[in-house]
Amino acid sequence: MAAIVASSIAAKAVVRVGVGCFIRSPEFPGMVLLGERMGSHGAGKMALPGGHLEMNESWEDCARREVLEETNLTIEDITFVGVTNDPHIGDDPNKHYITIFMQGKVTEASGPLQNMEPHKCKEWNWTPMQTLFEI
């Protein structure tokens, strides 16, 4: 019976792919956009705009879509920054994420910054990039 349960759990456990985006703006030099997460894993932690990669979606398109969905900002000049491999998130053996980090610049024609998902993010703030290295 234990083997069946373990097999069932393993079948449900999948590696998820997330994309986070460092957003730069000419209006806020030396800063990136961070938001305080609410609800799911990471509640109370600061996070970049981002989300899950969809089937057949490029990393750039995912960053562009997620940033717009969460912040109302349109971005351009999107490039790869790095990737992390994070098994056992929150000590949960069934949570394993690959997170792809991208960066992009707010377009001149972008709409204003808005918190489009207030149930997921407390607020968005332009934060000095140096702050990330002081943690």
C-alpha positions, 0 to 999 in steps of 0.5 A: 500500500505504501508503494501505491501511495508513494507512486501516486504522490510522485505522479502528482509532483511536477517541476514548475517553471516560473519567470521573474522579471527585473523591471527598470525604468528611466524614471527610477534609475538604479531601482527595480520593481518589487512587490510584497506577496500575499496568499500562496508560498512566499507570503510577506516576502518581496518578489519580482513581477512574474508567474508561470511559463505557459505551454509553448511560450517563450521566456520573453513573452512570459515576462512581458505577459506577467508584467502587464497582468500584474503591474499594467506596465509594458516592457521592452529590451527583455533579456535573460539574467539567470536561473535557479533550481529550487527543490523542496520549496517551503520544505515541501518535497512536492514543490520543485521550481525552476525560476528563470530571471529576465530583465526589461525596461518600461516602454515610453508608451506604457500605462501607469503602474497599477496593482492589477492583482491586489489579492496576490500582491500588497503593493508595488514599489520602486526599490534601490537595486543595491537593497537586493545585495544587502539582504 
